[in-house]
Each structure stands twice: as C-alpha cells, then as structure tokens.
Amino acid sequence: MTPSIMLVSILFIVISLLVSMILKKKFAKYAKVMLANGMTGKQVAEKMLRENGIYDVQVISSEGFLSDHYNPLNKTVNLSPDVFSGSSVSAAAVAAHECGHAVQHATDYNWLTLRSRLVPIVQKSSGLVNIVLIIGVILAASGNTSLLLIGIGLMAVTVVFSLVTLPVEFDASRRALAWLDRTNITNFEEYPMAKDALTWAATTYVVAALAAVVTLFQYIMIYMGSRDRS
C-alpha cells in the first residue's frame, strides 16, 4: 500500500469512527425516549408491513447491537433485542427502516434488485481484492501491471455495490419516515428524533461509499503511472 493510499485510508477510518460514535450516541439518546403510544419495535414493524399489504414477511429477534436487517431470501425483518422489544423512538425508527426494505422488495424496487444480484459477486471478490491489489502494486513497480488491473476490476465491483447501496438505504429511510409521520406512530416531538437517527445511520453508508471511490481512483492512478513508466 502506497503512502498516499495509506494516508487516505487512515483519514476515512477516522471519519468513519467519528460518524459511528455519533450514531451510537444518537441511538442511545433516542433509546431513552419512549414512544407516547407505547408500541414496541416488533409491533411497529408488523403494523407497517400490514398497512403496505405485506403478509408473508416475519418479524423476528436477532442478536447484536444495531444488527437489524431485512433478509430477502427468507423474507424476515431481523431486529436486535433492544429494537424488537423496545418502545423507544430509536426502536420505532429502526423497525420502520428495515420494513422499508421489505416494501422495496415487495414492489420490486430496482436498486434493491440490483444490489441483491451483486451480493454473491461481492462476497466472492471481497476476500481476494486486498491481497490482489497489494501484490499488484508490488509487481507494478517492476512494470508488470496485469495483476493490479485485475485487482482494480475486483475493487470496482465493491465500489459499485457501495454506490448502489446508497439509494437503497436512503429510500428505505424515506419510506419509513413518511409512514411514521402519516400514521402518527411518532408524534410531532418524536418524529424529528427518528429522522435525525436515520439520517446519521445513512451517513455511515455515504462515508463508506466515498472512501471506496477515492481509494479506487488512487489505485487507477498507480496503474496509469506504472504503465507510463513501462
């Protein structure tokens, strides 16, 4: 790894840690604010699914902090224990967001379909990309740029996945917030908190995507520079 790439990587790691720290503080803060209606995350999720005409998706509890996700393969909304059983603003926001993905799936949202198709490719390439790039940079110093180009191709797939993830996550939050507001699940005091929490959650994806794009660009510059010298 070249000094410039290492410097950029460290910079984005620091930014990512800061955003993650703020996100955890936001969720911890709003986890202490109980919904006026007393609904749990599970109840919020089930209500949103029903009101969107979705009856074949199960809401289940899964272990881990902020491990919440929607699984399109077995059609389950997986909520962490604090979200599943919690009656806080954080729980409602997260539950509704994950149900936003279920609604995307049910309505064949194009960006979600594309991301789902990329998942197996990314899973195969992610384990190789760093090793291939490091060896590729070393070989490129002696004029052999073939392996570096392969590494760039593998990384490009990961970058595309990160970029495609952005509209998927933003749209899920948009659907969640619109529903929370329309149904008054969150009142006029609770809604801004839910929006703030989901905005910071989305910021983590923006940072990750930006880091991936910048790093890919740097490797492309190394490749072009190596070709010019050969």
C-alpha positions as CSV (number, residue, x, y, z in Angstrom):
1,M,0.0,0.0,0.0
2,T,1.5,3.3,-1.1
3,P,1.8,6.2,1.4
4,S,-0.9,8.2,-0.3
5,I,-3.4,5.4,-0.1
6,M,-2.4,4.6,3.5
7,L,-3.0,8.3,4.4
8,V,-6.4,8.4,2.7
9,S,-7.4,5.1,4.4
10,I,-6.4,6.4,7.8
11,L,-8.4,9.6,7.1
12,F,-11.5,7.7,6.2
13,I,-11.1,5.3,9.1
14,V,-11.0,8.3,11.5
15,I,-14.1,9.9,9.8
16,S,-15.9,6.5,9.9
17,L,-15.1,6.1,13.6
18,L,-16.4,9.6,14.4
19,V,-19.6,9.1,12.4
20,S,-20.1,5.7,14.1
21,M,-19.5,7.3,17.5
22,I,-22.1,10.0,16.8
23,L,-24.5,7.4,15.5
24,K,-24.2,5.3,18.6
25,K,-24.7,8.3,20.9
26,K,-27.8,9.4,18.9
27,F,-29.4,6.0,19.1
28,A,-28.5,5.7,22.8
29,K,-30.1,9.1,23.4
30,Y,-33.3,8.4,21.5
31,A,-33.5,4.9,23.0
32,K,-34.3,6.7,26.3
33,V,-37.2,8.5,24.8
34,M,-40.3,6.2,25.0
35,L,-43.0,6.4,22.3
36,A,-46.2,8.1,23.6
37,N,-48.2,5.2,22.1
38,G,-46.0,2.6,23.9
39,M,-45.6,0.4,20.8
40,T,-42.6,-1.9,20.6
41,G,-40.3,-2.2,17.5
42,K,-41.9,-5.6,16.7
43,Q,-45.4,-4.0,16.8
44,V,-44.3,-1.0,14.7
45,A,-42.8,-3.4,12.1
46,E,-45.8,-5.7,11.9
47,K,-48.1,-2.7,11.6
48,M,-46.1,-1.1,8.7
49,L,-45.9,-4.5,6.9
50,R,-49.7,-5.0,7.2
51,E,-50.5,-1.4,6.1
52,N,-48.3,-2.0,3.0
53,G,-50.2,-5.2,2.1
54,I,-47.3,-7.5,3.1
55,Y,-48.3,-10.6,5.0
56,D,-45.6,-13.1,4.0
57,V,-42.7,-11.4,6.0
58,Q,-42.0,-12.4,9.5
59,V,-40.6,-10.1,12.2
60,I,-38.0,-11.9,14.4
61,S,-35.4,-11.0,17.0
62,S,-31.7,-11.4,16.2
63,E,-28.7,-11.0,18.4
64,G,-26.3,-8.0,18.3
65,F,-26.3,-4.2,18.7
66,L,-27.6,-2.4,15.6
67,S,-27.6,-5.8,13.8
68,D,-31.0,-5.0,12.3
69,H,-31.6,-6.0,8.7
70,Y,-34.1,-7.3,6.2
71,N,-33.4,-10.7,4.6
72,P,-35.0,-11.0,1.2
73,L,-34.1,-14.7,0.9
74,N,-36.3,-15.9,3.8
75,K,-38.4,-12.8,4.0
76,T,-37.7,-11.8,7.6
77,V,-37.2,-8.5,9.3
78,N,-34.5,-9.2,11.8
79,L,-34.5,-6.8,14.8
80,S,-31.9,-6.6,17.5
81,P,-33.3,-7.3,21.0
82,D,-33.4,-3.6,22.1
83,V,-35.3,-2.8,18.9
84,F,-37.6,-5.8,18.9
85,S,-38.8,-5.4,22.5
86,G,-38.1,-1.7,22.9
87,S,-40.7,1.0,22.9
88,S,-38.4,3.9,22.1
89,V,-38.1,6.4,19.3
90,S,-34.9,4.6,18.2
91,A,-36.7,1.2,18.1
92,A,-39.5,2.6,16.0
93,A,-37.1,4.3,13.5
94,V,-35.0,1.2,13.0
95,A,-38.0,-1.1,12.8
96,A,-39.7,1.1,10.2
97,H,-36.5,1.4,8.2
98,E,-36.0,-2.3,7.9
99,C,-39.6,-2.7,6.9
100,G,-38.9,0.0,4.2
101,H,-36.6,-2.7,2.7
102,A,-39.4,-5.2,2.8
103,V,-41.6,-2.8,1.0
104,Q,-38.9,-2.2,-1.6
105,H,-38.7,-6.0,-2.1
106,A,-42.5,-6.4,-2.4
107,T,-42.6,-3.6,-5.0
108,D,-39.6,-4.7,-7.0
109,Y,-37.6,-1.6,-6.2
110,N,-34.9,-1.5,-9.0
111,W,-31.9,-0.5,-6.8
112,L,-32.7,-3.3,-4.3
113,T,-32.9,-5.8,-7.0
114,L,-29.6,-4.7,-8.5
115,R,-27.9,-4.8,-5.0
116,S,-29.2,-8.3,-4.4
117,R,-27.8,-9.5,-7.7
118,L,-24.4,-8.0,-6.8
119,V,-24.2,-9.7,-3.3
120,P,-22.8,-13.1,-4.4
121,I,-20.3,-11.4,-6.7
122,V,-19.1,-9.0,-3.9
123,Q,-18.9,-11.9,-1.5
124,K,-16.5,-13.8,-3.8
125,S,-14.4,-10.8,-4.7
126,S,-14.1,-9.1,-1.3
127,G,-11.9,-11.9,0.1
128,L,-9.4,-11.5,-2.7
129,V,-9.3,-7.9,-3.6
130,N,-6.9,-6.6,-0.9
131,I,-4.3,-9.4,-1.5
132,V,-4.5,-9.0,-5.2
133,L,-4.1,-5.2,-5.0
134,I,-1.1,-5.3,-2.6
135,I,0.7,-7.9,-4.8
136,G,-0.4,-6.0,-7.9
137,V,1.2,-2.7,-6.6
138,I,4.4,-4.5,-5.8
139,L,4.6,-6.1,-9.3
140,A,3.6,-2.9,-10.9
141,A,6.8,-1.3,-9.6
142,S,8.7,-3.6,-11.9
143,G,6.5,-2.9,-14.9
144,N,4.0,-5.8,-14.6
145,T,0.6,-4.2,-14.2
146,S,-1.7,-7.2,-15.1
147,L,-2.4,-8.3,-11.6
148,L,-3.0,-4.7,-10.5
149,L,-5.6,-4.3,-13.2
150,I,-7.4,-7.4,-12.0
151,G,-7.4,-6.0,-8.5
152,I,-8.8,-2.8,-9.7
153,G,-11.6,-4.7,-11.5
154,L,-12.4,-6.6,-8.3
155,M,-12.5,-3.4,-6.3
156,A,-14.7,-1.7,-8.9
157,V,-17.4,-4.3,-8.2
158,T,-17.2,-3.4,-4.4
159,V,-17.4,0.3,-5.2
160,V,-20.4,-0.2,-7.5
161,F,-22.1,-2.2,-4.6
162,S,-21.4,0.7,-2.2
163,L,-22.8,3.2,-4.6
164,V,-25.9,1.1,-5.3
165,T,-26.4,0.7,-1.5
166,L,-26.9,4.5,-1.1
167,P,-30.3,4.9,-2.9
168,V,-31.5,1.6,-1.3
169,E,-30.8,2.9,2.2
170,F,-32.0,6.5,1.6
171,D,-35.2,5.2,0.0
172,A,-35.9,2.8,2.9
173,S,-35.5,5.7,5.4
174,R,-37.7,7.9,3.2
175,R,-40.4,5.3,3.2
176,A,-40.1,4.7,6.9
177,L,-40.2,8.4,7.9
178,A,-43.2,9.1,5.6
179,W,-45.1,6.2,7.1
180,L,-44.2,7.1,10.7
181,D,-45.4,10.7,10.1
182,R,-48.5,9.7,8.2
183,T,-49.7,7.2,10.7
184,N,-48.7,9.3,13.7
185,I,-46.7,6.4,15.1
186,T,-44.3,9.2,16.1
187,N,-45.8,12.4,17.3
188,F,-44.6,15.9,16.5
189,E,-41.9,15.7,19.2
190,E,-40.7,12.2,18.4
191,Y,-40.6,12.4,14.5
192,P,-37.6,14.8,14.4
193,M,-35.7,12.4,16.6
194,A,-36.5,9.4,14.4
195,K,-35.4,11.5,11.3
196,D,-32.2,12.5,13.0
197,A,-31.3,8.9,13.9
198,L,-31.9,7.6,10.4
199,T,-30.0,10.5,8.8
200,W,-26.9,9.6,10.8
201,A,-27.4,6.0,10.0
202,A,-27.4,6.8,6.3
203,T,-24.3,9.0,6.8
204,T,-22.3,5.8,7.6
205,Y,-23.1,4.5,4.1
206,V,-22.1,7.8,2.5
207,V,-18.7,7.7,4.2
208,A,-18.1,4.1,3.2
209,A,-19.0,4.8,-0.5
210,L,-16.9,7.9,-0.7
211,A,-13.9,6.1,0.8
212,A,-14.3,3.3,-1.7
213,V,-14.5,5.6,-4.7
214,V,-11.4,7.7,-3.6
215,T,-9.3,4.5,-2.9
216,L,-10.3,3.0,-6.3
217,F,-9.3,6.3,-8.0
218,Q,-5.9,6.2,-6.3
219,Y,-5.2,2.6,-7.5
220,I,-6.2,3.6,-11.0
221,M,-3.7,6.5,-10.8
222,I,-1.0,4.0,-9.7
223,Y,-1.9,1.7,-12.6
224,M,-1.7,4.5,-15.1
225,G,1.6,5.8,-13.7
226,S,3.1,2.3,-13.9
227,R,2.0,1.9,-17.5
228,D,3.6,5.3,-18.4
229,R,6.9,4.2,-16.8
230,S,7.0,0.8,-18.6
